Amino acid sequence: MTDDRTPAAAAPGTLTGSVALVTGAVGALGAAICRDLARAGADIVVHHLDQREQALALCGELEDLGVRTVEVSADVTDWDAVAAALEDAQERLGPIDILVNNAGWMESRRLVDTDLAQWRRTMSVDLDGVFIVTRLVVPGMLERGEGRIVNLSSQLAYKGATDFVAYCTAKAGLLGFTRALAREVGPTVRVNAIAPGPIDTPMVTPHATPEWVHTRTRDSVIGRLGLPEEIGPAVTFLVGPGAPLFHGQTLHLNGGGVLG
Ligand SMILES: NC(=O)c1ccc[n+]([C@@H]2O[C@H](COP(=O)([O-])OP(=O)(O)OC[C@H]3O[C@@H](n4cnc5c(N)ncnc54)[C@H](O)[C@@H]3O)[C@@H](O)[C@H]2O)c1
């Protein structure tokens, strides 16, 4: 019997010659996505938010896989900072072919306890941030006649969740962004999303009491949290040569939490 927790490794060389920017790359899912893209041969721009030490460590690990890397820091909500980081990265590594909008912000708060600043913090990272990075990367992709984008939405965009109204709203908005942009810039630029279920990462850990995990996983098929390394292969597939018909789609990486 195969181990259902060991996803297949990316086909080596599939993405050789491509440059991939992963935002929030030192986060749990970001790093896993970088590793998988690098295994497929992509050079990686490791974007982070003032986490240089971790970024350099990740770059070292990726370079051991035989790819080139650079690390850049920028707050994704700051247009000028993102523009400067992109210029720096592209000067050193070349034009960005693949963008993974992974950086995200989640906080747990009921609607009646949420003030406008808290609401806006989630919207600014999870929506403005994606808009800014994408807005600055897409013109180059269109000019060169090719590009691929994957946006990190969430299963919660479909299910909703008590205490996460801002996050669920932002991640649902990201699906609208994905679909609209896919129509606008496709087929030149292939734009898709993934919507993971709960993954065992520090974003989830603060909430992960046994009751929380039970509630979040009881109606899934696998009945457990996902693992970061189970996310990368889907991203690598969507940006790779095997997904030419995927435009504006969402892959549900949720172990059967939302079926469809
Ligand atoms: N962990 C899960 O269960 C889960 C499930 C569904 C979707 N997601 C989504 O996957 C993505 C990654 O999640 P994760 O679990 O790895 O979380 P994480 O907290 O480990 O990583 C998020 C990253 O985003 C970066 N970031 C946050 N605000 C930023 C800003 N203003 N500017 C630049 N970078 C910023 C952080 O530095 C961090 O590296 C997020 O978009 C999240 O919403 C996660």
The ligand as an SDF file (V2000), in Angstrom:
LIG
                    3D

 44 48  0  0  0  0  0  0  0  0999 V2000
   -1.9310   26.9720    6.4180 N   0  0  0  0  0  0  0  0  0  0  0  0
   -3.1300   26.7030    5.9580 C   0  0  0  0  0  0  0  0  0  0  0  0
   -3.8580   25.8500    6.4960 O   0  0  0  0  0  0  0  0  0  0  0  0
   -3.6750   27.4120    4.7450 C   0  0  0  0  0  0  0  0  0  0  0  0
   -4.8700   26.9540    4.1850 C   0  0  0  0  0  0  0  0  0  0  0  0
   -5.3660   27.6140    3.0600 C   0  0  0  0  0  0  0  0  0  0  0  0
   -4.6890   28.6600    2.5070 C   0  0  0  0  0  0  0  0  0  0  0  0
   -3.5370   29.0890    3.0760 N   0  0  0  0  0  0  0  0  0  0  0  0
   -2.8570   30.2210    2.4530 C   0  0  0  0  0  0  0  0  0  0  0  0
   -1.5560   29.8180    2.0750 O   0  0  0  0  0  0  0  0  0  0  0  0
   -0.6590   30.9140    2.1450 C   0  0  0  0  0  0  0  0  0  0  0  0
    0.5520   30.5520    2.9990 C   0  0  0  0  0  0  0  0  0  0  0  0
    0.1050   30.1810    4.2860 O   0  0  0  0  0  0  0  0  0  0  0  0
    1.0700   29.5510    5.4170 P   0  0  0  0  0  0  0  0  0  0  0  0
    0.2590   28.5990    6.1790 O   0  0  0  0  0  0  0  0  0  0  0  0
    2.3540   29.1000    4.8140 O   0  0  0  0  0  0  0  0  0  0  0  0
    1.2730   30.8240    6.3370 O   0  0  0  0  0  0  0  0  0  0  0  0
    2.6040   31.4840    6.9230 P   0  0  0  0  0  0  0  0  0  0  0  0
    2.1220   32.4560    7.9520 O   0  0  0  0  0  0  0  0  0  0  0  0
    3.6000   30.4420    7.3080 O   0  0  0  0  0  0  0  0  0  0  0  0
    3.1480   32.2580    5.6570 O   0  0  0  0  0  0  0  0  0  0  0  0
    2.6020   33.4770    5.2240 C   0  0  0  0  0  0  0  0  0  0  0  0
    3.7550   34.3030    4.7000 C   0  0  0  0  0  0  0  0  0  0  0  0
    3.2190   35.5530    4.2430 O   0  0  0  0  0  0  0  0  0  0  0  0
    4.1360   36.5520    4.6260 C   0  0  0  0  0  0  0  0  0  0  0  0
    3.4600   37.8410    4.7540 N   0  0  0  0  0  0  0  0  0  0  0  0
    2.4320   38.1590    5.5780 C   0  0  0  0  0  0  0  0  0  0  0  0
    2.1280   39.4660    5.4400 N   0  0  0  0  0  0  0  0  0  0  0  0
    2.9880   39.9740    4.5190 C   0  0  0  0  0  0  0  0  0  0  0  0
    3.1890   41.2630    3.9580 C   0  0  0  0  0  0  0  0  0  0  0  0
    2.4420   42.3080    4.3170 N   0  0  0  0  0  0  0  0  0  0  0  0
    4.1700   41.4180    3.0410 N   0  0  0  0  0  0  0  0  0  0  0  0
    4.9430   40.3730    2.6710 C   0  0  0  0  0  0  0  0  0  0  0  0
    4.8030   39.1330    3.1600 N   0  0  0  0  0  0  0  0  0  0  0  0
    3.8400   38.9330    4.0800 C   0  0  0  0  0  0  0  0  0  0  0  0
    4.6740   36.1060    5.9820 C   0  0  0  0  0  0  0  0  0  0  0  0
    5.9230   36.7250    6.2410 O   0  0  0  0  0  0  0  0  0  0  0  0
    4.7860   34.6100    5.7920 C   0  0  0  0  0  0  0  0  0  0  0  0
    6.0620   34.2510    5.3180 O   0  0  0  0  0  0  0  0  0  0  0  0
   -1.4760   32.0820    2.7020 C   0  0  0  0  0  0  0  0  0  0  0  0
   -1.9290   32.8960    1.6420 O   0  0  0  0  0  0  0  0  0  0  0  0
   -2.6390   31.3940    3.3790 C   0  0  0  0  0  0  0  0  0  0  0  0
   -3.7630   32.2270    3.4780 O   0  0  0  0  0  0  0  0  0  0  0  0
   -2.9910   28.4850    4.1770 C   0  0  0  0  0  0  0  0  0  0  0  0
  1  2  1  0
  2  3  2  0
  2  4  1  0
  4  5  1  0
  4 44  2  0
  5  6  2  0
  6  7  1  0
  7  8  2  0
  8  9  1  0
  8 44  1  0
  9 10  1  0
  9 42  1  0
 10 11  1  0
 11 12  1  0
 11 40  1  0
 12 13  1  0
 13 14  1  0
 14 15  2  0
 14 16  1  0
 14 17  1  0
 17 18  1  0
 18 19  2  0
 18 20  1  0
 18 21  1  0
 21 22  1  0
 22 23  1  0
 23 24  1  0
 23 38  1  0
 24 25  1  0
 25 26  1  0
 25 36  1  0
 26 27  1  0
 26 35  1  0
 27 28  2  0
 28 29  1  0
 29 30  1  0
 29 35  2  0
 30 31  1  0
 30 32  2  0
 32 33  1  0
 33 34  2  0
 34 35  1  0
 36 37  1  0
 36 38  1  0
 38 39  1  0
 40 41  1  0
 40 42  1  0
 42 43  1  0
M  CHG  2   8   1  16  -1
M  END
$$$$
